[in-house]
Amino acid sequence: MKKPIRPKHYIVTDYWLAYYATDHCTLCGNSGVIDTTNARTGTGLHVGRKNWCICPNGQAMRAAGHSLDNAESIRAENNP
Ligand SMILES: [Zn+2]
């Protein structure tokens, strides 16, 4: 069982502020979700999924228990 983390993880938030914050989150555009669902390797292996962003929006949505429709990793057995 995963241990719940605080809604605002300060180390992660400081990192996000240093590298990914402008007027908006440059990772997710303030949606709180990073969607790499269609990402593939050079050989065509599906490797993406939806993830909560490390920004405060993403952290808050994760902590609130919202679900992502394909948050599970796409495993090798599902790839051609
Ligand atoms: Zn973000």
PDB file of the backbone (N, CA, C, O) and the ligand in Angstrom, with CONECT records:
HET     ZN  A 101       1
ATOM      1  N   MET A   1       0.847  -1.180   0.000  1.00  0.00           N
ATOM      2  CA  MET A   1       0.000   0.000   0.000  1.00  0.00           C
ATOM      3  C   MET A   1       0.893   1.245   0.000  1.00  0.00           C
ATOM      4  O   MET A   1       1.843   1.344   0.777  1.00  0.00           O
ATOM      5  N   LYS A   2       0.572   2.180  -0.878  1.00  0.00           N
ATOM      6  CA  LYS A   2       1.351   3.409  -0.956  1.00  0.00           C
ATOM      7  C   LYS A   2       1.056   4.292   0.245  1.00  0.00           C
ATOM      8  O   LYS A   2      -0.089   4.424   0.679  1.00  0.00           O
ATOM      9  N   LYS A   3       2.106   4.887   0.764  1.00  0.00           N
ATOM     10  CA  LYS A   3       1.941   5.823   1.868  1.00  0.00           C
ATOM     11  C   LYS A   3       1.505   7.164   1.302  1.00  0.00           C
ATOM     12  O   LYS A   3       2.160   7.700   0.408  1.00  0.00           O
ATOM     13  N   PRO A   4       0.409   7.713   1.810  1.00  0.00           N
ATOM     14  CA  PRO A   4      -0.005   9.019   1.299  1.00  0.00           C
ATOM     15  C   PRO A   4       1.013  10.095   1.626  1.00  0.00           C
ATOM     16  O   PRO A   4       1.637  10.065   2.687  1.00  0.00           O
ATOM     17  N   ILE A   5       1.179  11.029   0.732  1.00  0.00           N
ATOM     18  CA  ILE A   5       2.098  12.131   0.983  1.00  0.00           C
ATOM     19  C   ILE A   5       1.307  13.391   1.265  1.00  0.00           C
ATOM     20  O   ILE A   5       0.112  13.481   0.986  1.00  0.00           O
ATOM     21  N   ARG A   6       1.995  14.340   1.814  1.00  0.00           N
ATOM     22  CA  ARG A   6       1.332  15.603   2.116  1.00  0.00           C
ATOM     23  C   ARG A   6       0.842  16.256   0.827  1.00  0.00           C
ATOM     24  O   ARG A   6       1.454  16.078  -0.226  1.00  0.00           O
ATOM     25  N   PRO A   7      -0.250  17.005   0.898  1.00  0.00           N
ATOM     26  CA  PRO A   7      -0.764  17.640  -0.321  1.00  0.00           C
ATOM     27  C   PRO A   7       0.262  18.523  -1.000  1.00  0.00           C
ATOM     28  O   PRO A   7       0.268  18.625  -2.227  1.00  0.00           O
ATOM     29  N   LYS A   8       1.117  19.154  -0.245  1.00  0.00           N
ATOM     30  CA  LYS A   8       2.110  20.021  -0.858  1.00  0.00           C
ATOM     31  C   LYS A   8       3.475  19.576  -0.353  1.00  0.00           C
ATOM     32  O   LYS A   8       3.869  19.866   0.777  1.00  0.00           O
ATOM     33  N   HIS A   9       4.171  18.878  -1.204  1.00  0.00           N
ATOM     34  CA  HIS A   9       5.486  18.378  -0.842  1.00  0.00           C
ATOM     35  C   HIS A   9       6.500  19.464  -1.155  1.00  0.00           C
ATOM     36  O   HIS A   9       6.725  19.773  -2.326  1.00  0.00           O
ATOM     37  N   TYR A  10       7.112  20.046  -0.145  1.00  0.00           N
ATOM     38  CA  TYR A  10       7.899  21.255  -0.324  1.00  0.00           C
ATOM     39  C   TYR A  10       9.172  21.048  -1.135  1.00  0.00           C
ATOM     40  O   TYR A  10       9.573  21.937  -1.887  1.00  0.00           O
ATOM     41  N   ILE A  11       9.807  19.904  -0.996  1.00  0.00           N
ATOM     42  CA  ILE A  11      11.021  19.672  -1.788  1.00  0.00           C
ATOM     43  C   ILE A  11      10.664  19.614  -3.271  1.00  0.00           C
ATOM     44  O   ILE A  11      11.351  20.208  -4.102  1.00  0.00           O
ATOM     45  N   VAL A  12       9.607  18.909  -3.596  1.00  0.00           N
ATOM     46  CA  VAL A  12       9.165  18.803  -4.984  1.00  0.00           C
ATOM     47  C   VAL A  12       8.695  20.163  -5.486  1.00  0.00           C
ATOM     48  O   VAL A  12       8.987  20.545  -6.619  1.00  0.00           O
ATOM     49  N   THR A  13       7.986  20.875  -4.664  1.00  0.00           N
ATOM     50  CA  THR A  13       7.484  22.188  -5.069  1.00  0.00           C
ATOM     51  C   THR A  13       8.635  23.168  -5.310  1.00  0.00           C
ATOM     52  O   THR A  13       8.589  23.957  -6.255  1.00  0.00           O
ATOM     53  N   ASP A  14       9.663  23.122  -4.464  1.00  0.00           N
ATOM     54  CA  ASP A  14      10.823  23.992  -4.675  1.00  0.00           C
ATOM     55  C   ASP A  14      11.524  23.661  -5.995  1.00  0.00           C
ATOM     56  O   ASP A  14      11.950  24.556  -6.725  1.00  0.00           O
ATOM     57  N   TYR A  15      11.636  22.371  -6.289  1.00  0.00           N
ATOM     58  CA  TYR A  15      12.250  21.940  -7.553  1.00  0.00           C
ATOM     59  C   TYR A  15      11.425  22.436  -8.728  1.00  0.00           C
ATOM     60  O   TYR A  15      11.965  22.957  -9.704  1.00  0.00           O
ATOM     61  N   TRP A  16      10.116  22.269  -8.628  1.00  0.00           N
ATOM     62  CA  TRP A  16       9.217  22.743  -9.685  1.00  0.00           C
ATOM     63  C   TRP A  16       9.352  24.254  -9.872  1.00  0.00           C
ATOM     64  O   TRP A  16       9.411  24.733 -11.004  1.00  0.00           O
ATOM     65  N   LEU A  17       9.401  25.011  -8.767  1.00  0.00           N
ATOM     66  CA  LEU A  17       9.547  26.462  -8.854  1.00  0.00           C
ATOM     67  C   LEU A  17      10.860  26.857  -9.522  1.00  0.00           C
ATOM     68  O   LEU A  17      10.896  27.823 -10.283  1.00  0.00           O
ATOM     69  N   ALA A  18      11.941  26.123  -9.249  1.00  0.00           N
ATOM     70  CA  ALA A  18      13.249  26.450  -9.797  1.00  0.00           C
ATOM     71  C   ALA A  18      13.342  26.178 -11.296  1.00  0.00           C
ATOM     72  O   ALA A  18      14.031  26.900 -12.016  1.00  0.00           O
ATOM     73  N   TYR A  19      12.651  25.141 -11.766  1.00  0.00           N
ATOM     74  CA  TYR A  19      12.877  24.702 -13.144  1.00  0.00           C
ATOM     75  C   TYR A  19      11.667  24.726 -14.067  1.00  0.00           C
ATOM     76  O   TYR A  19      11.846  24.776 -15.284  1.00  0.00           O
ATOM     77  N   TYR A  20      10.451  24.694 -13.550  1.00  0.00           N
ATOM     78  CA  TYR A  20       9.286  24.510 -14.421  1.00  0.00           C
ATOM     79  C   TYR A  20       8.188  25.560 -14.270  1.00  0.00           C
ATOM     80  O   TYR A  20       7.156  25.481 -14.937  1.00  0.00           O
ATOM     81  N   ALA A  21       8.404  26.529 -13.407  1.00  0.00           N
ATOM     82  CA  ALA A  21       7.354  27.511 -13.170  1.00  0.00           C
ATOM     83  C   ALA A  21       7.650  28.809 -13.894  1.00  0.00           C
ATOM     84  O   ALA A  21       8.761  29.333 -13.815  1.00  0.00           O
ATOM     85  N   THR A  22       6.667  29.320 -14.590  1.00  0.00           N
ATOM     86  CA  THR A  22       6.694  30.683 -15.127  1.00  0.00           C
ATOM     87  C   THR A  22       5.409  31.314 -14.617  1.00  0.00           C
ATOM     88  O   THR A  22       5.108  31.206 -13.428  1.00  0.00           O
ATOM     89  N   ASP A  23       4.644  31.966 -15.477  1.00  0.00           N
ATOM     90  CA  ASP A  23       3.325  32.405 -15.039  1.00  0.00           C
ATOM     91  C   ASP A  23       2.401  31.207 -14.879  1.00  0.00           C
ATOM     92  O   ASP A  23       1.423  31.243 -14.132  1.00  0.00           O
ATOM     93  N   HIS A  24       2.739  30.151 -15.599  1.00  0.00           N
ATOM     94  CA  HIS A  24       1.982  28.903 -15.527  1.00  0.00           C
ATOM     95  C   HIS A  24       2.971  27.760 -15.368  1.00  0.00           C
ATOM     96  O   HIS A  24       4.181  27.936 -15.512  1.00  0.00           O
ATOM     97  N   CYS A  25       2.434  26.590 -15.069  1.00  0.00           N
ATOM     98  CA  CYS A  25       3.282  25.408 -15.012  1.00  0.00           C
ATOM     99  C   CYS A  25       3.657  25.032 -16.445  1.00  0.00           C
ATOM    100  O   CYS A  25       2.786  24.816 -17.287  1.00  0.00           O
ATOM    101  N   THR A  26       4.955  24.958 -16.711  1.00  0.00           N
ATOM    102  CA  THR A  26       5.390  24.650 -18.075  1.00  0.00           C
ATOM    103  C   THR A  26       5.317  23.155 -18.384  1.00  0.00           C
ATOM    104  O   THR A  26       5.554  22.748 -19.521  1.00  0.00           O
ATOM    105  N   LEU A  27       4.995  22.346 -17.395  1.00  0.00           N
ATOM    106  CA  LEU A  27       4.843  20.910 -17.626  1.00  0.00           C
ATOM    107  C   LEU A  27       3.417  20.553 -18.033  1.00  0.00           C
ATOM    108  O   LEU A  27       3.205  19.750 -18.941  1.00  0.00           O
ATOM    109  N   CYS A  28       2.446  21.154 -17.358  1.00  0.00           N
ATOM    110  CA  CYS A  28       1.047  20.742 -17.586  1.00  0.00           C
ATOM    111  C   CYS A  28       0.139  21.901 -17.981  1.00  0.00           C
ATOM    112  O   CYS A  28      -1.039  21.673 -18.254  1.00  0.00           O
ATOM    113  N   GLY A  29       0.636  23.121 -18.021  1.00  0.00           N
ATOM    114  CA  GLY A  29      -0.217  24.260 -18.348  1.00  0.00           C
ATOM    115  C   GLY A  29      -1.265  24.530 -17.291  1.00  0.00           C
ATOM    116  O   GLY A  29      -2.321  25.086 -17.591  1.00  0.00           O
ATOM    117  N   ASN A  30      -0.988  24.145 -16.064  1.00  0.00           N
ATOM    118  CA  ASN A  30      -1.851  24.318 -14.899  1.00  0.00           C
ATOM    119  C   ASN A  30      -3.031  23.351 -14.864  1.00  0.00           C
ATOM    120  O   ASN A  30      -3.941  23.525 -14.053  1.00  0.00           O
ATOM    121  N   SER A  31      -3.034  22.343 -15.721  1.00  0.00           N
ATOM    122  CA  SER A  31      -4.123  21.365 -15.652  1.00  0.00           C
ATOM    123  C   SER A  31      -3.909  20.372 -14.514  1.00  0.00           C
ATOM    124  O   SER A  31      -4.861  19.758 -14.034  1.00  0.00           O
ATOM    125  N   GLY A  32      -2.656  20.216 -14.084  1.00  0.00           N
ATOM    126  CA  GLY A  32      -2.337  19.249 -13.032  1.00  0.00           C
ATOM    127  C   GLY A  32      -2.056  17.857 -13.565  1.00  0.00           C
ATOM    128  O   GLY A  32      -1.724  16.952 -12.799  1.00  0.00           O
ATOM    129  N   VAL A  33      -2.190  17.679 -14.889  1.00  0.00           N
ATOM    130  CA  VAL A  33      -2.009  16.354 -15.490  1.00  0.00           C
ATOM    131  C   VAL A  33      -0.998  16.432 -16.627  1.00  0.00           C
ATOM    132  O   VAL A  33      -1.065  17.331 -17.465  1.00  0.00           O
ATOM    133  N   ILE A  34      -0.076  15.500 -16.652  1.00  0.00           N
ATOM    134  CA  ILE A  34       0.847  15.346 -17.773  1.00  0.00           C
ATOM    135  C   ILE A  34       0.421  14.087 -18.508  1.00  0.00           C
ATOM    136  O   ILE A  34       0.434  12.990 -17.948  1.00  0.00           O
ATOM    137  N   ASP A  35       0.047  14.258 -19.756  1.00  0.00           N
ATOM    138  CA  ASP A  35      -0.480  13.135 -20.547  1.00  0.00           C
ATOM    139  C   ASP A  35       0.519  12.733 -21.623  1.00  0.00           C
ATOM    140  O   ASP A  35       0.714  13.447 -22.607  1.00  0.00           O
ATOM    141  N   THR A  36       1.142  11.594 -21.423  1.00  0.00           N
ATOM    142  CA  THR A  36       2.075  11.055 -22.412  1.00  0.00           C
ATOM    143  C   THR A  36       1.526   9.763 -23.003  1.00  0.00           C
ATOM    144  O   THR A  36       2.287   8.904 -23.448  1.00  0.00           O
ATOM    145  N   THR A  37       0.222   9.629 -23.006  1.00  0.00           N
ATOM    146  CA  THR A  37      -0.450   8.400 -23.424  1.00  0.00           C
ATOM    147  C   THR A  37       0.052   7.882 -24.767  1.00  0.00           C
ATOM    148  O   THR A  37       0.231   6.675 -24.932  1.00  0.00           O
ATOM    149  N   ASN A  38       0.278   8.751 -25.706  1.00  0.00           N
ATOM    150  CA  ASN A  38       0.669   8.317 -27.044  1.00  0.00           C
ATOM    151  C   ASN A  38       2.182   8.265 -27.254  1.00  0.00           C
ATOM    152  O   ASN A  38       2.645   8.074 -28.378  1.00  0.00           O
ATOM    153  N   ALA A  39       2.942   8.433 -26.191  1.00  0.00           N
ATOM    154  CA  ALA A  39       4.401   8.388 -26.313  1.00  0.00           C
ATOM    155  C   ALA A  39       4.862   6.962 -26.636  1.00  0.00           C
ATOM    156  O   ALA A  39       4.374   5.991 -26.058  1.00  0.00           O
ATOM    157  N   ARG A  40       5.796   6.861 -27.556  1.00  0.00           N
ATOM    158  CA  ARG A  40       6.367   5.573 -27.955  1.00  0.00           C
ATOM    159  C   ARG A  40       7.873   5.688 -28.044  1.00  0.00           C
ATOM    160  O   ARG A  40       8.417   6.769 -28.272  1.00  0.00           O
ATOM    161  N   THR A  41       8.533   4.571 -27.862  1.00  0.00           N
ATOM    162  CA  THR A  41       9.978   4.539 -28.085  1.00  0.00           C
ATOM    163  C   THR A  41      10.218   4.505 -29.590  1.00  0.00           C
ATOM    164  O   THR A  41       9.271   4.424 -30.372  1.00  0.00           O
ATOM    165  N   GLY A  42      11.466   4.565 -29.986  1.00  0.00           N
ATOM    166  CA  GLY A  42      11.820   4.497 -31.400  1.00  0.00           C
ATOM    167  C   GLY A  42      11.393   3.197 -32.057  1.00  0.00           C
ATOM    168  O   GLY A  42      11.234   3.141 -33.277  1.00  0.00           O
ATOM    169  N   THR A  43      11.206   2.157 -31.269  1.00  0.00           N
ATOM    170  CA  THR A  43      10.769   0.868 -31.821  1.00  0.00           C
ATOM    171  C   THR A  43       9.262   0.690 -31.777  1.00  0.00           C
ATOM    172  O   THR A  43       8.755  -0.369 -32.147  1.00  0.00           O
ATOM    173  N   GLY A  44       8.532   1.717 -31.324  1.00  0.00           N
ATOM    174  CA  GLY A  44       7.086   1.653 -31.322  1.00  0.00           C
ATOM    175  C   GLY A  44       6.463   1.144 -30.045  1.00  0.00           C
ATOM    176  O   GLY A  44       5.251   0.935 -29.994  1.00  0.00           O
ATOM    177  N   LEU A  45       7.249   0.940 -29.021  1.00  0.00           N
ATOM    178  CA  LEU A  45       6.732   0.455 -27.743  1.00  0.00           C
ATOM    179  C   LEU A  45       5.992   1.582 -27.024  1.00  0.00           C
ATOM    180  O   LEU A  45       6.548   2.662 -26.822  1.00  0.00           O
ATOM    181  N   HIS A  46       4.748   1.334 -26.642  1.00  0.00           N
ATOM    182  CA  HIS A  46       3.987   2.331 -25.888  1.00  0.00           C
ATOM    183  C   HIS A  46       4.578   2.465 -24.492  1.00  0.00           C
ATOM    184  O   HIS A  46       4.729   1.471 -23.782  1.00  0.00           O
ATOM    185  N   VAL A  47       4.906   3.671 -24.103  1.00  0.00           N
ATOM    186  CA  VAL A  47       5.501   3.869 -22.783  1.00  0.00           C
ATOM    187  C   VAL A  47       4.799   4.969 -21.985  1.00  0.00           C
ATOM    188  O   VAL A  47       5.181   5.239 -20.846  1.00  0.00           O
ATOM    189  N   GLY A  48       3.797   5.595 -22.554  1.00  0.00           N
ATOM    190  CA  GLY A  48       3.176   6.731 -21.893  1.00  0.00           C
ATOM    191  C   GLY A  48       1.994   6.378 -21.036  1.00  0.00           C
ATOM    192  O   GLY A  48       1.531   5.238 -21.018  1.00  0.00           O
ATOM    193  N   ARG A  49       1.517   7.367 -20.331  1.00  0.00           N
ATOM    194  CA  ARG A  49       0.308   7.274 -19.528  1.00  0.00           C
ATOM    195  C   ARG A  49      -0.017   8.674 -19.030  1.00  0.00           C
ATOM    196  O   ARG A  49       0.707   9.624 -19.330  1.00  0.00           O
ATOM    197  N   LYS A  50      -1.080   8.805 -18.286  1.00  0.00           N
ATOM    198  CA  LYS A  50      -1.381  10.068 -17.625  1.00  0.00           C
ATOM    199  C   LYS A  50      -0.770  10.036 -16.230  1.00  0.00           C
ATOM    200  O   LYS A  50      -0.823   9.033 -15.519  1.00  0.00           O
ATOM    201  N   ASN A  51      -0.192  11.168 -15.873  1.00  0.00           N
ATOM    202  CA  ASN A  51       0.453  11.280 -14.562  1.00  0.00           C
ATOM    203  C   ASN A  51       0.041  12.594 -13.914  1.00  0.00           C
ATOM    204  O   ASN A  51      -0.231  13.580 -14.599  1.00  0.00           O
ATOM    205  N   TRP A  52      -0.003  12.595 -12.600  1.00  0.00           N
ATOM    206  CA  TRP A  52      -0.184  13.863 -11.897  1.00  0.00           C
ATOM    207  C   TRP A  52       1.089  14.668 -12.052  1.00  0.00           C
ATOM    208  O   TRP A  52       2.190  14.128 -11.942  1.00  0.00           O
ATOM    209  N   CYS A  53       0.942  15.949 -12.306  1.00  0.00           N
ATOM    210  CA  CYS A  53       2.100  16.830 -12.418  1.00  0.00           C
ATOM    211  C   CYS A  53       2.711  17.051 -11.038  1.00  0.00           C
ATOM    212  O   CYS A  53       2.057  16.835 -10.017  1.00  0.00           O
ATOM    213  N   ILE A  54       3.974  17.485 -11.016  1.00  0.00           N
ATOM    214  CA  ILE A  54       4.622  17.762  -9.742  1.00  0.00           C
ATOM    215  C   ILE A  54       4.295  19.158  -9.230  1.00  0.00           C
ATOM    216  O   ILE A  54       4.716  19.525  -8.133  1.00  0.00           O
ATOM    217  N   CYS A  55       3.557  19.936  -9.999  1.00  0.00           N
ATOM    218  CA  CYS A  55       3.205  21.288  -9.568  1.00  0.00           C
ATOM    219  C   CYS A  55       2.145  21.222  -8.448  1.00  0.00           C
ATOM    220  O   CYS A  55       1.550  20.169  -8.220  1.00  0.00           O
ATOM    221  N   PRO A  56       1.917  22.322  -7.769  1.00  0.00           N
ATOM    222  CA  PRO A  56       0.923  22.315  -6.692  1.00  0.00           C
ATOM    223  C   PRO A  56      -0.457  21.844  -7.153  1.00  0.00           C
ATOM    224  O   PRO A  56      -1.155  21.183  -6.385  1.00  0.00           O
ATOM    225  N   ASN A  57      -0.870  22.161  -8.376  1.00  0.00           N
ATOM    226  CA  ASN A  57      -2.168  21.676  -8.864  1.00  0.00           C
ATOM    227  C   ASN A  57      -2.190  20.157  -8.915  1.00  0.00           C
ATOM    228  O   ASN A  57      -3.133  19.531  -8.430  1.00  0.00           O
ATOM    229  N   GLY A  58      -1.159  19.564  -9.498  1.00  0.00           N
ATOM    230  CA  GLY A  58      -1.094  18.110  -9.592  1.00  0.00           C
ATOM    231  C   GLY A  58      -1.002  17.452  -8.232  1.00  0.00           C
ATOM    232  O   GLY A  58      -1.646  16.433  -7.984  1.00  0.00           O
ATOM    233  N   GLN A  59      -0.208  18.026  -7.359  1.00  0.00           N
ATOM    234  CA  GLN A  59      -0.077  17.474  -6.011  1.00  0.00           C
ATOM    235  C   GLN A  59      -1.407  17.515  -5.266  1.00  0.00           C
ATOM    236  O   GLN A  59      -1.771  16.562  -4.577  1.00  0.00           O
ATOM    237  N   ALA A  60      -2.130  18.623  -5.409  1.00  0.00           N
ATOM    238  CA  ALA A  60      -3.404  18.758  -4.714  1.00  0.00           C
ATOM    239  C   ALA A  60      -4.435  17.779  -5.266  1.00  0.00           C
ATOM    240  O   ALA A  60      -5.212  17.205  -4.503  1.00  0.00           O
ATOM    241  N   MET A  61      -4.449  17.582  -6.588  1.00  0.00           N
ATOM    242  CA  MET A  61      -5.410  16.655  -7.188  1.00  0.00           C
ATOM    243  C   MET A  61      -5.100  15.215  -6.779  1.00  0.00           C
ATOM    244  O   MET A  61      -6.015  14.433  -6.522  1.00  0.00           O
ATOM    245  N   ARG A  62      -3.825  14.865  -6.719  1.00  0.00           N
ATOM    246  CA  ARG A  62      -3.452  13.523  -6.261  1.00  0.00           C
ATOM    247  C   ARG A  62      -3.894  13.326  -4.807  1.00  0.00           C
ATOM    248  O   ARG A  62      -4.475  12.299  -4.455  1.00  0.00           O
ATOM    249  N   ALA A  63      -3.610  14.324  -3.977  1.00  0.00           N
ATOM    250  CA  ALA A  63      -3.943  14.206  -2.565  1.00  0.00           C
ATOM    251  C   ALA A  63      -5.447  14.152  -2.333  1.00  0.00           C
ATOM    252  O   ALA A  63      -5.913  13.547  -1.368  1.00  0.00           O
ATOM    253  N   ALA A  64      -6.207  14.792  -3.230  1.00  0.00           N
ATOM    254  CA  ALA A  64      -7.663  14.793  -3.095  1.00  0.00           C
ATOM    255  C   ALA A  64      -8.290  13.478  -3.551  1.00  0.00           C
ATOM    256  O   ALA A  64      -9.491  13.263  -3.384  1.00  0.00           O
ATOM    257  N   GLY A  65      -7.473  12.605  -4.125  1.00  0.00           N
ATOM    258  CA  GLY A  65      -7.983  11.290  -4.507  1.00  0.00           C
ATOM    259  C   GLY A  65      -8.648  11.247  -5.861  1.00  0.00           C
ATOM    260  O   GLY A  65      -9.358  10.287  -6.161  1.00  0.00           O
ATOM    261  N   HIS A  66      -8.442  12.262  -6.695  1.00  0.00           N
ATOM    262  CA  HIS A  66      -8.984  12.215  -8.042  1.00  0.00           C
ATOM    263  C   HIS A  66      -8.354  11.046  -8.797  1.00  0.00           C
ATOM    264  O   HIS A  66      -7.232  10.643  -8.492  1.00  0.00           O
ATOM    265  N   SER A  67      -9.058  10.509  -9.765  1.00  0.00           N
ATOM    266  CA  SER A  67      -8.501   9.388 -10.522  1.00  0.00           C
ATOM    267  C   SER A  67      -8.165   9.837 -11.948  1.00  0.00           C
ATOM    268  O   SER A  67      -8.747  10.787 -12.472  1.00  0.00           O
ATOM    269  N   LEU A  68      -7.226   9.139 -12.550  1.00  0.00           N
ATOM    270  CA  LEU A  68      -6.858   9.362 -13.944  1.00  0.00           C
ATOM    271  C   LEU A  68      -7.282   8.133 -14.720  1.00  0.00           C
ATOM    272  O   LEU A  68      -7.057   7.013 -14.261  1.00  0.00           O
ATOM    273  N   ASP A  69      -7.890   8.310 -15.886  1.00  0.00           N
ATOM    274  CA  ASP A  69      -8.489   7.176 -16.589  1.00  0.00           C
ATOM    275  C   ASP A  69      -7.488   6.151 -17.121  1.00  0.00           C
ATOM    276  O   ASP A  69      -7.855   4.987 -17.288  1.00  0.00           O
ATOM    277  N   ASN A  70      -6.258   6.530 -17.388  1.00  0.00           N
ATOM    278  CA  ASN A  70      -5.284   5.512 -17.790  1.00  0.00           C
ATOM    279  C   ASN A  70      -3.967   5.699 -17.047  1.00  0.00           C
ATOM    280  O   ASN A  70      -2.889   5.674 -17.640  1.00  0.00           O
ATOM    281  N   ALA A  71      -4.079   5.884 -15.751  1.00  0.00           N
ATOM    282  CA  ALA A  71      -2.893   6.142 -14.945  1.00  0.00           C
ATOM    283  C   ALA A  71      -2.002   4.925 -14.821  1.00  0.00           C
ATOM    284  O   ALA A  71      -0.832   5.050 -14.460  1.00  0.00           O
ATOM    285  N   GLU A  72      -2.538   3.744 -15.115  1.00  0.00           N
ATOM    286  CA  GLU A  72      -1.711   2.551 -15.025  1.00  0.00           C
ATOM    287  C   GLU A  72      -0.715   2.542 -16.173  1.00  0.00           C
ATOM    288  O   GLU A  72      -1.037   2.946 -17.291  1.00  0.00           O
ATOM    289  N   SER A  73       0.465   2.089 -15.896  1.00  0.00           N
ATOM    290  CA  SER A  73       1.472   1.974 -16.944  1.00  0.00           C
ATOM    291  C   SER A  73       1.007   0.994 -18.012  1.00  0.00           C
ATOM    292  O   SER A  73       0.350  -0.005 -17.722  1.00  0.00           O
ATOM    293  N   ILE A  74       1.360   1.301 -19.234  1.00  0.00           N
ATOM    294  CA  ILE A  74       1.077   0.374 -20.317  1.00  0.00           C
ATOM    295  C   ILE A  74       2.195  -0.643 -20.310  1.00  0.00           C
ATOM    296  O   ILE A  74       3.335  -0.322 -20.644  1.00  0.00           O
ATOM    297  N   ARG A  75       1.880  -1.859 -19.933  1.00  0.00           N
ATOM    298  CA  ARG A  75       2.892  -2.899 -19.756  1.00  0.00           C
ATOM    299  C   ARG A  75       3.315  -3.499 -21.074  1.00  0.00           C
ATOM    300  O   ARG A  75       2.597  -3.424 -22.071  1.00  0.00           O
ATOM    301  N   ALA A  76       4.477  -4.087 -21.066  1.00  0.00           N
ATOM    302  CA  ALA A  76       5.041  -4.676 -22.285  1.00  0.00           C
ATOM    303  C   ALA A  76       4.102  -5.703 -22.900  1.00  0.00           C
ATOM    304  O   ALA A  76       4.064  -5.848 -24.122  1.00  0.00           O
ATOM    305  N   GLU A  77       3.338  -6.424 -22.067  1.00  0.00           N
ATOM    306  CA  GLU A  77       2.458  -7.466 -22.633  1.00  0.00           C
ATOM    307  C   GLU A  77       1.330  -6.891 -23.484  1.00  0.00           C
ATOM    308  O   GLU A  77       0.726  -7.605 -24.284  1.00  0.00           O
ATOM    309  N   ASN A  78       1.044  -5.588 -23.309  1.00  0.00           N
ATOM    310  CA  ASN A  78      -0.003  -4.949 -24.101  1.00  0.00           C
ATOM    311  C   ASN A  78       0.538  -4.332 -25.380  1.00  0.00           C
ATOM    312  O   ASN A  78      -0.221  -3.779 -26.176  1.00  0.00           O
ATOM    313  N   ASN A  79       1.828  -4.424 -25.577  1.00  0.00           N
ATOM    314  CA  ASN A  79       2.438  -3.846 -26.766  1.00  0.00           C
ATOM    315  C   ASN A  79       2.655  -4.930 -27.809  1.00  0.00           C
ATOM    316  O   ASN A  79       2.843  -6.100 -27.474  1.00  0.00           O
ATOM    317  N   PRO A  80       2.628  -4.534 -29.074  1.00  0.00           N
ATOM    318  CA  PRO A  80       2.833  -5.531 -30.127  1.00  0.00           C
ATOM    319  C   PRO A  80       4.245  -6.094 -30.099  1.00  0.00           C
ATOM    320  O   PRO A  80       4.587  -6.946 -30.918  1.00  0.00           O
TER     321      PRO A  80
HETATM  322 ZN    ZN A 101       1.892  21.244 -13.630  1.00  0.00          ZN2+
END
